[in-house]
Amino acid sequence: MAAIHKISALAMLALFPKLIFPQEAQPDPRWIVTPNLNDLDGTNLPPSSTALVKSLSDAAEYVQRWKVPGDAEDWMIRRREVERAFRHEIGLENLPPRTPLNGRTTGSHDFGDYVLENVIFESRPGFPVTANLYRPKDSSRKRAAVLCPIGHELDAGKAGGEIQARCIKLAKLGFVVLVYDAIGQGERMVSGNIHHEAGYALLPLGETIAGWMVWDSMRAIDYLQSLPDVDPERIGVTGNSGGGLNTLFTAALDHRVRASAVAGYTFEFSNWLKYAGAHCTCTQLPGLFRSMEWFEIAGLIAPRPLLMLQGDHDDIFPISGARRSAARTEAIYALLQRPWEARFDEVPQQPHSYGRPYRERMYGWMALHLQGIGNGDPIPEGDVAPLSQNDPRLRCDPAGAVVSRAPTVLSLARARALDTIARRPTPPTDDDLKRIKEWARDLAAPPESKPHLLKSEIDGKIAIPGGRLEKLFYVSEDGEYIPALLWLPAHTAGKTVVIADGRGKAAVAVSGLVEPLLAAGITVFSPDLRGRGETLGKVGTWQNNNFRLTGNQILFGRPLAGRRAFDLIRGIDYLQIRPDVSMRGLTVAGIGGDGLSALLAAAADDRIRNVAVADFGHSFVSLMKAMASRDHEDMVLHWNSAERLGTIQASDYSVDLGSVVPYSVASADIPELVLSIAPRNVLYCQAPDHDDAAAASRLRFQRLMHDTGARAASIRYESQRKLDATLLLGWLRGK
């Protein structure tokens, strides 16, 4: 899928990186603990141990446990486990209601041997899907049908040339063909539907953008079955890249799919983790790597016919992993005594695409399994004549009147989240708060029940006015190096403040907070939590690894905010073994993206007696934001900006995607999390979400802080005040 990104949005991004993303200043050497990470090569620590290296290595090692069962009976047992887990992880454990499709035809165009119709149907109430229907001229008999979900075509959508070519040829072969614009692409590219903003809005609800894509395909099948010239028992699905994902997942979950052809989406999770790059949010299914391997999802299709097409020059999904995963898929079909129903075609000299060599193999496969014609060998495409991408005959909603007025994925997700939160008991009961603390403990839990070696080491001691600065690091868990700065006052007042900033410890060092605290005799400790500062990892000068790190932690079932909370707790473990650091009345401050990690750490660890949060929203709903775009062209240009930086750059503030926790809305919201920490002291300040859209969340936060009586008495709420030394010192002194 990333290949399509490069062809469209990323090609433009590469031309204008300085205009789109401001150039970052070079790191200030004063705040770097270890200039060369390779100096740390040793036990418990791989060379160049960034957070991303550890995240990928751990997940790749874990998924290798999934093997092909020994016989058909064992597979059927395993199959039930896989399907149950997959439905949960994609967010389709319970399917949405099959509401009226309200299908209508907005245009019809005769091309001699086939007819192209523009149609719109609703996959959810008021949620339109723009689609093109390719039909043979003769509609006097029932025909097999093929659904063609698309990959990441962005602006082109269903009008892409390769997409038109396969639809035209299939129609000439006698199939009824339906192709629709994927969410956030083609005619459905509107703010609130872009995969990254929509996908990260759905995750807190326990849903995924992939699940919404699959539901669009299931409703598209409903639409095909409603047509008088379609045989409802002969429906196939095929797509490439993101369309291959959609094909695989839809065929795995919808038994009405009688034949499928997955192009450019056959791979092995363990191989893909190690050797592929960042991928779209649509691949991020929470906990998927803890439940199954790719071949087991494909195994859910067995024994229905499955063709796996992969080019040996595919630079997105390595061919080596595709070969192994396809062989395991074919082994499952063999267990079921249907080996001929699965085929892996390695297409020589072909890149990541759905070019003619792929399409001709697919035509033969669909003809055999849906029409009973031929033996499955490739069928030559011959001459097909796709229209220009901008031809108005390909558009279903030329003026944009339908799609522009419809709700978006983001708006629907926000509304559902607000409704779920509003139905919670107010104020929360003691049992509610106990459950929330357990939720926080689970997120911040150590990787094993027994402790790990901290392996702490001081790399430098520097005399500074009023005390001493130490550069140090500790190992949070195997392979996770956490560099930190420790400021020790010359004359201690017996207090310690831990500050975690989403911009890293270097931002803390120049924030203006440290010097006044040090002058007051307060020890200050600031770590680079994983994916921050020195552990972040850069790609060039304007891109970093946080999106890939965030996505992989979601897939591995260990959300990044929780892992950062664990890093904070391990930092406290380190401070506790220091005889020159006081643990009395320990304070933790979380700024920006690390605000949630500070709250989770405080809820999970009673050693934290005071917690301050600055520059974080009033609710998990505050993380559901659309990226700022001036116009349609700007939206295309910035489609993948979140994938470059791990943030949604909204019009009023930035959302750190590492703060998004799957299923969080069903578990807690920010005010309840704050209340679970009380009666310990909480300072909540500098909240960025003061726009009208956040009004409900802000009012609920304020009401809970007011209505919970004695428990809220220890909470100081200063939502519009900046966290500076005056506010922080005054709060610590009880003013």
Secondary structure, 3 states (H helix, E strand, C coil): CHHHHHHHHHHHHHHCHHHHCCCCCCCCHHHCCCCCHHHHCECCECCCCCHHHHHHHHHHHHHCCCCCCCCHHHHHHHHHHHHHHHHHHHCCCCCCCCCCCCCEEEEEEECCCEEEEEEEEEEECCEEEEEEEEEECCCCCCEEEEECCCCCCCCCHHHCHHHHHHHHHHHHCCCEEEEECCCCCHHHCCCCCCHHHHHHHHHHHCCCHHHHHHHHHHHHHHHHHCCCCEEEEEEEEEEECHHHHHHHHHHHHCCCEEEEEEECCCCCHHHHHHHCCCCCHHHCCCCHHHCCCHHHHHHCCCCCCEEEEEECCCCCCCHHHHHHHHHHHHHHHHHCCCHHHEEEEEECCCCCCCCHHHHHHHHHHHHHHHHCCCCCCCCCCCCCCCCCCCCHHHCCCCCCHHHHHCCCHHHHHHHHHHHHHHCCCCCCCHHHHHHHHHHHHHHCCCCCCCCCCCCCEEEEEEEECCEEEEEEEEECCCCCEEEEEEEEECCCCCEEEEEEECCCHHHHHCCCCHHHHHHCCEEEEEECCCCCHHHCCEECCCEECHHHHHHHHHHCCCCHHHHHHHHHHHHHHHHHCCCCCCCCCCEEEEEHHHHHHHHHHHHHCCCCCEEEEECCCCCHHHHCCCCCCCCHHHHHHCCCHHHHHCEEECCCCEEEHHHCCCCHHHHCCHHHHHHHHCCCEEEEECCCCCCHHHHHHHHHHHHHHHHCHHHHHHEEEECCCCCCHHHHHHHHCCC
